[in-house]
Amino acid sequence: MKRFHSTVARTLLLVFGALLLSAVALITISGPGASAVSAAPVPQAETIPCSSDDMRRHWCTVDTRGGVELARQRSEARCIFNSTWGYDDRGIWVDRGCRADFQIGAAQFNGWGQDFHIYCASDDMNRTWCPVDSRAGVRLVRQRSEAPCVMGQTWGYGPRGVWVDRGCRADFRVAGDWNARAAALFYCASDDMHRRGCSIDTRDGVFIVRQRSEADCIYGRTWGYDRQGVWVDRGCRADFEIIDRRDSEWRDYGDDRRDHDRDDRRDRDDHRDRDDHRDRDDRPPQPY
């Protein structure tokens, strides 16, 4: 009799263990709140050519919801965002002889310092500008906020950089051939969590192109610039690009920047724009 009860107990134990393993496997595969929609594959990045061979504007119909970046210019004519190329919900457009390959689709976040990513946040629910070199395009790679980040509505970009609005907080990929331009970049770091100044000529402006630190580099709060140079604070470490309008590559940019950005009509926070080239913190950066 005891042997019978022992056999039954072992059998029940084995059955219970099998059911438990099945349940764990089902949860692992499905995940909480899993559905057919969430299981859909992430759109892969795709390269699309688009050309203005006759010097006129041409449209290339593609899905631009994931953003667009200029991957390779093929024409002698310059391809300048918002001047000779751009995009909207209809697709990509090129003009005045611009011929280039453009990348669309998903862009992945691979960690700080690996790719050219920057952070931009609308912490006060108002529009905020982050000075970024957007000539080759910008794409959202990771949304951090509960508030939605929707291209053209709560985030976008123009000659001044990236803008976010209505609570959007996200990490963005800054497109460009940065490996070829490495010598033109300028590194500044707050390694000890204190404010540090890096002396350089900033008369024509400064862009952030790659955040290297886990600590967020936020314009006007943990990084900025004045007449003496660039300053960083509270652990911000980043690569910066110095604008020099004496260089031929910035001449077209200078003309383009004086044009109205396509979203300036809706910029409700212009009078409080942090892009005033001033350090609002009274503490002097050390050293310069």
C-alpha positions as CSV (number, residue, x, y, z in Angstrom):
1,M,0.0,0.0,0.0
2,K,2.8,2.4,0.9
3,R,4.5,1.5,-2.4
4,F,1.3,2.4,-4.3
5,H,1.0,5.8,-2.6
6,S,4.6,6.5,-3.3
7,T,4.2,5.7,-7.0
8,V,1.1,7.9,-7.2
9,A,2.9,10.8,-5.5
10,R,5.9,10.6,-7.9
11,T,3.6,10.5,-10.9
12,L,1.7,13.6,-9.7
13,L,4.9,15.4,-9.0
14,L,6.2,14.6,-12.6
15,V,2.9,15.8,-14.1
16,F,2.9,19.0,-12.0
17,G,6.5,19.7,-13.1
18,A,5.7,19.2,-16.8
19,L,2.7,21.6,-16.5
20,L,4.8,24.2,-14.7
21,L,7.5,24.1,-17.4
22,S,4.9,24.4,-20.2
23,A,3.4,27.5,-18.5
24,V,6.9,29.1,-18.1
25,A,7.7,28.5,-21.8
26,L,4.3,29.9,-22.9
27,I,4.9,33.1,-20.8
28,T,8.4,33.5,-22.2
29,I,7.2,33.1,-25.8
30,S,4.1,35.2,-25.5
31,G,5.1,37.8,-23.0
32,P,2.6,40.0,-21.1
33,G,0.1,41.6,-23.3
34,A,1.4,39.9,-26.4
35,S,-0.6,40.0,-29.5
36,A,-0.4,39.6,-33.3
37,V,0.4,43.3,-33.6
38,S,3.3,43.3,-31.1
39,A,4.7,40.2,-32.7
40,A,5.0,41.9,-36.1
41,P,8.6,42.2,-37.3
42,V,10.3,45.6,-37.0
43,P,10.7,47.3,-40.4
44,Q,14.3,46.9,-41.7
45,A,16.4,49.8,-42.9
46,E,16.3,50.2,-46.7
47,T,18.3,52.3,-49.1
48,I,16.4,54.3,-51.8
49,P,17.9,56.3,-54.6
50,C,16.3,59.6,-55.6
51,S,17.5,62.0,-58.3
52,S,16.8,65.4,-59.8
53,D,18.5,64.8,-63.1
54,D,16.8,67.7,-65.0
55,M,17.5,70.2,-62.2
56,R,13.8,70.1,-61.3
57,R,12.0,68.8,-58.2
58,H,11.2,65.1,-58.2
59,W,9.3,63.0,-55.7
60,C,10.2,59.4,-54.7
61,T,7.2,57.8,-53.1
62,V,8.3,55.8,-50.0
63,D,7.2,55.3,-46.4
64,T,8.9,58.0,-44.4
65,R,7.3,57.3,-41.0
66,G,10.6,56.0,-39.6
67,G,12.5,59.0,-40.7
68,V,14.9,59.6,-43.6
69,E,18.7,60.2,-43.7
70,L,21.0,61.0,-46.6
71,A,23.3,57.9,-46.8
72,R,25.4,58.9,-49.9
73,Q,25.4,62.0,-52.1
74,R,26.0,61.0,-55.8
75,S,25.8,64.4,-57.5
76,E,28.2,67.3,-57.8
77,A,25.3,69.5,-56.9
78,R,25.0,69.9,-53.1
79,C,22.2,68.0,-51.3
80,I,21.1,70.2,-48.5
81,F,18.2,69.3,-46.2
82,N,15.2,71.6,-46.6
83,S,16.8,73.3,-49.6
84,T,17.6,70.7,-52.2
85,W,16.2,67.6,-50.5
86,G,13.6,66.8,-47.9
87,Y,10.6,64.6,-47.1
88,D,7.1,64.5,-45.8
89,D,4.3,61.9,-45.6
90,R,4.3,61.6,-49.4
91,G,7.9,60.6,-49.7
92,I,11.3,62.0,-50.4
93,W,11.9,65.0,-52.7
94,V,15.0,66.2,-54.5
95,D,15.7,69.4,-56.4
96,R,18.3,71.4,-58.3
97,G,20.4,68.5,-59.4
98,C,20.6,66.6,-56.1
99,R,21.2,62.9,-56.6
100,A,21.6,60.7,-53.6
101,D,20.9,57.4,-51.8
102,F,18.6,57.8,-48.8
103,Q,18.0,55.4,-45.9
104,I,14.6,54.8,-44.5
105,G,13.1,52.4,-42.0
106,A,14.0,51.4,-38.5
107,A,17.1,52.8,-36.8
108,Q,18.4,50.9,-33.8
109,F,19.9,52.3,-30.6
110,N,23.2,50.5,-29.9
111,G,24.4,52.3,-26.8
112,W,26.0,55.6,-26.1
113,G,29.3,56.2,-27.8
114,Q,28.7,53.5,-30.4
115,D,26.8,55.6,-33.0
116,F,26.1,59.3,-33.4
117,H,23.1,59.6,-31.0
118,I,21.9,62.6,-29.1
119,Y,19.1,63.2,-26.5
120,C,16.5,65.9,-26.8
121,A,13.6,66.5,-24.3
122,S,10.5,68.6,-23.9
123,D,10.5,68.4,-20.1
124,D,8.2,71.4,-19.6
125,M,5.7,70.4,-22.3
126,N,6.9,73.3,-24.5
127,R,8.9,73.3,-27.7
128,T,12.7,72.8,-27.1
129,W,15.4,73.1,-29.7
130,C,18.6,71.0,-29.5
131,P,21.5,72.3,-31.6
132,V,22.4,69.4,-34.0
133,D,23.9,69.2,-37.4
134,S,20.8,68.0,-39.3
135,R,22.1,68.5,-42.9
136,A,22.1,64.7,-43.6
137,G,18.9,64.0,-41.7
138,V,17.9,62.9,-38.2
139,R,15.9,59.8,-37.1
140,L,14.3,58.9,-33.8
141,V,15.9,55.7,-32.4
142,R,14.4,55.4,-28.9
143,Q,11.4,57.2,-27.3
144,R,11.8,57.6,-23.6
145,S,8.6,59.5,-22.8
146,E,5.1,58.3,-22.3
147,A,4.0,61.3,-24.4
148,P,4.1,60.3,-28.0
149,C,6.9,61.4,-30.3
150,V,5.4,61.9,-33.7
151,M,7.4,63.2,-36.6
152,G,6.1,66.6,-37.7
153,Q,3.8,66.9,-34.7
154,T,5.9,66.5,-31.5
155,W,9.3,66.3,-33.0
156,G,11.1,67.4,-36.1
157,Y,14.3,69.1,-37.3
158,G,15.6,72.0,-39.4
159,P,18.7,74.1,-39.9
160,R,18.8,74.9,-36.2
161,G,18.8,71.3,-35.1
162,V,16.2,68.9,-33.6
163,W,13.0,70.2,-31.9
164,V,10.7,68.3,-29.5
165,D,7.3,69.4,-28.1
166,R,4.4,68.4,-25.8
167,G,6.5,66.2,-23.5
168,C,8.3,64.2,-26.2
169,R,11.7,62.9,-24.9
170,A,13.8,60.7,-27.1
171,D,17.2,59.7,-28.4
172,F,17.9,60.6,-32.0
173,R,20.4,59.4,-34.6
174,V,22.4,62.1,-36.4
175,A,23.2,61.1,-39.9
176,G,26.4,61.9,-41.7
177,D,29.7,60.5,-42.8
178,W,31.2,61.1,-39.3
179,N,34.1,58.7,-39.7
180,A,35.5,60.8,-42.6
181,R,34.9,63.9,-40.6
182,A,36.4,62.7,-37.3
183,A,39.2,65.3,-37.4
184,A,36.6,68.1,-37.5
185,L,35.0,67.0,-34.2
186,F,35.8,68.4,-30.7
187,Y,35.5,66.3,-27.5
188,C,34.6,67.8,-24.2
189,A,34.0,65.9,-20.9
190,S,32.8,66.4,-17.4
191,D,34.6,63.3,-16.0
192,D,34.3,64.3,-12.4
193,M,30.7,65.4,-12.5
194,H,31.8,69.0,-12.2
195,R,31.5,71.8,-14.8
196,R,34.4,71.9,-17.2
197,G,35.2,74.4,-20.0
198,C,36.9,73.5,-23.3
199,S,38.4,76.5,-25.0
200,I,37.5,76.9,-28.7
201,D,36.2,79.5,-31.2
202,T,32.4,79.3,-31.0
203,R,31.6,82.6,-32.8
204,D,29.6,80.8,-35.6
205,G,27.9,78.3,-33.3
206,V,28.3,74.7,-32.0
207,F,26.4,71.5,-32.7
208,I,26.4,68.3,-30.6
209,V,26.8,65.2,-32.8
210,R,27.4,62.3,-30.4
211,Q,26.7,61.8,-26.7
212,R,29.3,59.4,-25.2
213,S,28.1,59.4,-21.6
214,E,25.3,57.6,-19.8
215,A,24.6,61.0,-18.2
216,D,22.4,63.0,-20.5
217,C,23.9,66.0,-22.4
218,I,21.1,68.5,-22.4
219,Y,21.6,71.9,-24.0
220,G,21.4,74.8,-21.5
221,R,21.6,72.4,-18.5
222,T,24.5,70.0,-18.8
223,W,26.2,71.5,-21.9
224,G,26.4,74.8,-23.7
225,Y,28.8,77.4,-25.1
226,D,29.8,81.0,-24.7
227,R,32.4,83.2,-26.3
228,Q,35.2,81.4,-24.5
229,G,34.3,77.9,-25.6
230,V,32.1,74.8,-24.8
231,W,31.2,73.8,-21.3
232,V,29.9,70.5,-20.0
233,D,28.6,69.5,-16.5
234,R,27.2,66.7,-14.4
235,G,28.9,63.9,-16.2
236,C,28.1,64.9,-19.8
237,R,30.7,63.7,-22.3
238,A,30.2,64.3,-26.0
239,D,31.6,65.1,-29.4
240,F,30.9,68.5,-30.8
241,E,31.1,70.1,-34.2
242,I,32.3,73.7,-34.5
243,I,30.6,75.8,-37.2
244,D,33.0,77.9,-39.3
245,R,31.3,79.9,-42.0
246,R,34.7,80.7,-43.5
247,D,34.8,77.1,-44.7
248,S,33.1,76.4,-48.0
249,E,31.0,73.5,-46.5
250,W,29.2,76.0,-44.2
251,R,28.5,78.7,-46.7
252,D,25.3,77.1,-48.0
253,Y,24.3,76.2,-44.5
254,G,24.6,79.8,-43.4
255,D,22.2,80.9,-46.2
256,D,19.9,78.0,-45.4
257,R,19.8,78.7,-41.7
258,R,18.5,82.3,-42.4
259,D,15.4,80.8,-44.0
260,H,12.4,80.1,-41.9
261,D,12.3,76.5,-40.6
262,R,9.4,74.6,-41.9
263,D,8.0,74.3,-38.4
264,D,8.7,77.9,-37.1
265,R,5.1,78.8,-37.7
266,R,4.1,76.5,-34.8
267,D,7.0,77.4,-32.5
268,R,5.1,78.6,-29.5
269,D,8.2,78.9,-27.3
270,D,10.4,81.1,-29.4
271,H,10.7,83.8,-26.9
272,R,12.1,81.4,-24.4
273,D,14.3,79.5,-26.9
274,R,17.4,78.1,-25.1
275,D,19.4,78.6,-28.2
276,D,20.6,82.1,-27.0
277,H,24.3,81.2,-27.0
278,R,24.5,82.1,-23.3
279,D,25.4,80.1,-20.3
280,R,22.6,80.8,-17.8
281,D,24.5,79.3,-14.9
282,D,26.5,81.8,-12.9
283,R,29.2,79.3,-12.0
284,P,32.3,79.9,-14.1
285,P,33.3,76.7,-16.0
286,Q,36.8,75.5,-15.1
287,P,39.2,75.4,-16.7
288,Y,39.0,77.4,-19.9
